[in-house]
């Protein structure tokens, strides 16, 4: 378009009017406002996500560490902090203001956060379980926010050691990963050559002989308190037919129980109290925690703290295969022959108050 014609067109439309300028300005301001609002909201959302993640991490750490504390000591530790002025206590609620220094159950409460721990006891007259509420309060753009996590904590009880495990991860400790295996209770359909047969065995005083154990019928087939340890044989088809009476499910020649390649015993997670000899101060671990328990099969309902001093230092699994490298393991199957090999876990346990293992 020629310049002359453009001028004539603008002149005919009276140029850019004031209304056009106002509309354009409104459009620009609206766009800037929307963009600014989106930017602010994104920043607020990001800040809230970070603050919430921090609060959740603090609450989770407190509950996890609380689970590793003796039931009877949970409130005692909080009361001690209260006595020192580090925690404010009102009724059953403990409040800790974040300072970057304040700590509760080995968890630092950061600045800008406030932690509240409260307890609910379903039956105060029978204190064996309680619900713990952990609330972490914080602010985002001066607006109050909070994260609340809850957990039910049960009082520890004395019980038998960690039970023998037959899951894949435990059996693969003793059976080559390339080999197939079946439980002895699954042999009714026949036994294939090359397949390992896992045979839990126990001594039956009624028949005066060792027999295979059906774990569904007899889940408790051992008693470490009475020095009757859990045992198993790993046999192939030929050995199974040679040493096992299929009809009575009994062992025809108990010499197989001393076999250095086929006979195994279950060694639960255990430790030796520092400063004591092998024959005393040996304790089993309580589940997956670092709590030591006194093995007492006959009196297995009393709280742990009735029996032991929780301030004592313990060394766990320092001989043989260390449990400290994988605290999830409840124990391990070891060769029977290792009970006579010095400085192995089997040897130490067999020379503690839980041994020597009874053999018939």
C-alpha positions in Angstrom: 0.0 0.0 0.0 1.3 3.4 -0.9 2.1 5.9 1.9 -0.4 8.4 0.5 -3.2 5.9 0.5 -2.3 4.8 4.1 -2.4 8.4 5.3 -5.8 8.9 3.6 -7.1 5.7 5.2 -6.0 6.8 8.7 -7.3 10.3 8.1 -10.6 8.8 7.0 -10.7 6.7 10.3 -9.6 9.7 12.4 -6.2 7.9 13.4 -5.8 5.9 16.6 -8.5 7.1 19.0 -8.3 7.4 22.8 -10.6 4.4 23.1 -8.2 2.2 21.1 -5.3 3.3 23.4 -7.3 2.4 26.5 -8.3 -1.0 25.2 -4.8 -1.8 24.2 -3.5 -0.7 27.7 -6.2 -2.9 29.4 -5.1 -5.9 27.3 -1.5 -5.3 28.2 -2.3 -4.8 31.9 -4.5 -7.9 32.0 -1.9 -10.0 30.3 0.8 -8.8 32.7 -1.5 -9.4 35.7 -2.3 -12.9 34.6 1.4 -13.8 34.0 2.3 -12.3 37.4 -0.4 -14.2 39.2 0.7 -17.5 37.5 4.3 -16.7 38.5 3.4 -16.0 42.1 1.1 -19.1 42.3 3.9 -21.3 40.9 6.3 -19.9 43.5 3.8 -20.4 46.3 3.1 -24.0 45.1 6.8 -24.8 44.9 7.4 -23.3 48.4 4.4 -25.3 49.8 5.6 -28.5 48.2 9.1 -28.1 49.7 7.8 -27.1 53.1 5.3 -30.0 53.1 8.0 -32.5 52.1 10.2 -31.2 54.9 7.4 -31.6 57.4 6.6 -35.1 56.2 10.3 -36.1 56.5 10.5 -34.8 60.0 7.3 -36.6 61.1 8.4 -39.9 59.4 11.8 -39.8 61.0 10.3 -39.3 64.5 7.9 -42.2 64.2 10.6 -44.5 62.7 13.1 -43.7 65.5 10.3 -43.9 68.1 9.6 -47.5 67.0 13.2 -48.4 67.8 12.8 -47.2 71.4 11.5 -49.3 74.2 7.8 -48.8 74.7 8.3 -47.9 78.4 10.9 -45.3 77.5 9.1 -43.3 74.9 7.3 -40.9 77.2 10.2 -41.0 79.7 12.6 -39.6 77.1 10.1 -36.8 76.2 9.6 -36.0 79.9 13.3 -35.7 80.3 13.4 -33.2 77.5 10.5 -31.4 79.2 12.5 -31.2 82.5 15.4 -29.6 80.6 13.1 -27.0 79.1 13.6 -28.3 75.5 10.0 -29.5 75.2 6.8 -28.0 76.4 4.3 -30.5 77.9 0.6 -29.9 78.3 -1.4 -33.0 79.3 -0.4 -35.8 76.9 0.9 -33.4 74.3 4.6 -32.5 73.9 5.5 -29.4 71.8 8.9 -28.7 70.3 9.6 -25.4 68.5 12.0 -25.7 65.7 15.3 -23.9 66.2 17.7 -26.0 64.1 19.1 -27.3 67.3 16.1 -28.9 69.0 16.1 -32.7 68.7 13.5 -35.3 69.5 14.1 -39.0 68.9 17.3 -38.2 67.1 15.4 -35.9 64.7 16.2 -32.2 64.4 13.3 -29.9 64.2 14.2 -27.2 61.6 13.6 -23.5 62.1 10.1 -22.5 61.0 8.5 -25.8 62.0 6.7 -26.8 65.2 6.4 -30.4 66.3 3.6 -31.7 68.5 3.6 -35.3 69.8 0.5 -36.6 71.5 -0.5 -40.1 72.7 -3.8 -41.9 72.9 -4.2 -44.9 75.1 -7.2 -47.1 74.3 -7.2 -48.6 77.8 -5.1 -46.7 80.4 -5.5 -49.5 82.9 -3.9 -52.0 80.5 -1.0 -50.1 78.9 0.1 -52.4 76.1 -0.7 -50.3 73.0 -1.0 -46.6 72.2 -1.6 -44.4 69.2 1.0 -41.8 68.5 0.1 -38.6 66.6 2.9 -36.4 65.2 1.8 -33.0 63.9 4.3 -30.7 62.2 3.1 -27.1 61.7 4.6 -24.5 59.4 3.6 -21.5 57.3 3.5 -20.7 53.6 3.0 -17.0 52.8 1.9 -16.5 56.4 -0.9 -19.1 56.0 -0.8 -22.0 58.6 -0.2 -25.5 57.2 0.3 -28.8 58.9 1.2 -32.5 58.3 -0.1 -35.1 60.7 1.1 -38.8 60.7 -0.1 -41.5 63.1 1.1 -44.8 64.2 0.1 -47.5 66.6 2.9 -48.8 68.8 2.7 -52.1 70.7 4.6 -53.0 73.9 7.4 -55.5 73.2 6.9 -59.0 74.6 9.4 -61.7 75.3 9.1 -64.5 72.8 11.1 -67.2 71.0 13.8 -66.0 68.7 13.1 -65.0 65.1 11.4 -68.0 63.5 13.1 -70.1 60.7 12.5 -68.7 57.2 11.9 -70.7 54.1 11.3 -67.9 51.6 13.4 -67.6 48.4 16.0 -65.2 49.9 16.8 -67.5 52.8 16.9 -70.8 50.9 19.1 -69.3 48.2 21.7 -68.7 50.9 22.2 -72.5 50.9 20.9 -73.7 47.6 22.8 -72.8 44.4 20.8 -70.1 42.5 20.7 -72.3 39.3 19.1 -75.2 41.0 15.4 -75.9 41.4 14.0 -76.9 44.8 10.8 -78.0 46.5 9.6 -78.5 50.1 9.4 -82.1 51.3 5.6 -81.5 51.9 5.3 -81.1 48.1 6.8 -84.5 47.1 3.5 -86.4 46.7 3.5 -85.8 42.9 7.0 -87.3 42.6 10.6 -86.1 42.7 12.5 -85.1 39.7 16.2 -85.8 39.3 18.5 -82.8 40.2 15.8 -81.0 42.2 16.8 -80.2 45.8 14.3 -81.2 48.5 14.0 -79.0 51.6 13.3 -81.2 54.6 12.6 -79.6 58.0 13.2 -82.2 60.6 12.5 -82.6 64.4 12.9 -85.2 67.0 9.6 -86.8 68.1 10.0 -88.3 71.6 6.8 -90.4 71.2 8.3 -92.4 68.4 11.9 -92.0 69.5 13.1 -90.8 66.1 13.6 -87.8 63.8 10.8 -87.1 61.4 9.9 -84.6 58.6 7.9 -81.6 59.8 4.8 -80.4 58.1 5.1 -76.6 58.8 1.3 -76.1 58.3 0.5 -78.6 61.0 3.5 -77.8 63.3 4.6 -74.2 62.9 6.5 -74.2 66.2 8.8 -77.2 65.9 11.7 -75.8 67.9 12.5 -74.3 71.2 15.9 -72.5 71.6 15.1 -71.9 75.3 15.2 -75.7 75.6 18.2 -76.1 73.2 16.1 -77.8 70.6 17.1 -75.9 67.4 15.4 -75.8 64.1 17.0 -78.1 61.6 16.7 -79.1 58.0 18.2 -81.4 55.4 18.7 -80.6 51.8 18.5 -83.8 49.8 18.3 -84.9 46.2 16.0 -87.7 45.0 18.5 -90.5 45.6 19.4 -89.3 49.1 15.7 -88.7 49.9 14.8 -92.3 48.9 17.8 -93.6 50.9 17.3 -91.7 54.2 13.5 -90.9 54.3 10.8 -93.5 54.9 8.1 -92.1 52.7 5.3 -93.8 54.5 6.1 -92.7 58.1 8.1 -89.6 57.0 10.8 -90.6 59.4 14.6 -90.7 59.0 16.0 -94.2 58.5 19.6 -93.3 59.3 20.2 -90.3 61.5 23.9 -90.1 60.5 22.6 -87.9 57.7 22.0 -85.2 60.3 25.8 -84.8 60.7 26.5 -84.6 57.0 28.8 -81.6 56.3 27.0 -80.7 53.1 23.3 -81.7 53.6 22.5 -80.8 57.2 21.7 -77.2 58.3 20.6 -75.4 61.5 18.8 -72.1 61.8 20.8 -69.3 63.5 18.5 -66.5 64.5 19.8 -62.9 64.8 21.6 -62.7 68.1 24.3 -60.7 69.8 26.7 -60.9 72.7 26.7 -58.3 75.5 30.0 -56.4 75.4 32.4 -57.4 78.1 30.9 -60.9 78.7 32.1 -64.3 77.7 30.4 -66.6 75.2 28.4 -68.5 77.7 26.5 -65.5 79.0 25.1 -62.2 77.9 23.8 -63.6 74.6 20.5 -62.1 73.4 18.2 -62.5 70.4 17.1 -59.4 68.4 13.5 -58.3 68.6 12.1 -58.5 65.1 14.0 -56.1 62.8 14.9 -53.6 65.6 18.0 -53.2 67.6 16.2 -54.2 70.8 17.7 -57.3 72.5 15.3 -59.7 74.1 15.7 -62.4 76.6 14.6 -65.7 75.1 12.0 -67.1 77.5 9.6 -69.6 76.0 7.6 -70.4 79.1 7.2 -66.7 80.1 6.8 -65.1 76.8 4.3 -62.3 77.6 6.4 -60.0 79.9 7.8 -56.7 78.7 11.4 -56.6 77.6 12.4 -54.1 80.1 11.4 -56.5 83.0 14.4 -58.6 82.0 17.2 -56.4 80.6 19.0 -53.1 81.1 18.3 -51.1 77.9 21.4 -49.0 78.6 23.7 -52.0 78.0 25.8 -52.0 74.8 25.4 -55.0 72.4 27.3 -56.2 69.5 25.3 -57.9 66.8 26.4 -60.5 64.3 30.2 -59.8 64.6 31.2 -63.4 64.0 30.8 -65.2 60.7 28.3 -63.6 58.4 27.4 -60.1 59.7 23.8 -59.3 60.1 24.6 -55.6 60.3 25.1 -55.5 56.5 21.4 -56.4 56.1 19.3 -55.8 59.1 16.2 -57.2 57.4 17.4 -60.7 57.7 15.8 -62.6 60.6 18.6 -65.1 60.7 20.4 -67.6 58.4 20.7 -71.3 57.7 24.2 -72.5 58.4 25.9 -75.9 58.0 25.7 -78.2 61.0 29.5 -78.6 60.7 30.0 -74.9 61.4 28.9 -75.5 65.0 32.4 -76.8 65.7 34.2 -74.1 63.7 35.6 -71.4 66.0 34.5 -67.8 65.5 31.4 -68.6 63.4 27.9 -67.5 64.4 26.9 -71.2 64.8 29.9 -71.9 67.1 29.2 -68.8 69.3 25.5 -69.6 69.7 26.2 -73.2 70.4 28.6 -72.1 73.2 26.1 -69.6 74.7 23.3 -70.3 77.2 21.2 -71.5 74.2 23.6 -74.4 73.6 24.9 -76.9 73.1 22.2 -77.9 70.7 20.4 -81.1 71.9 20.9 -84.1 69.8 19.2 -87.5 70.3 
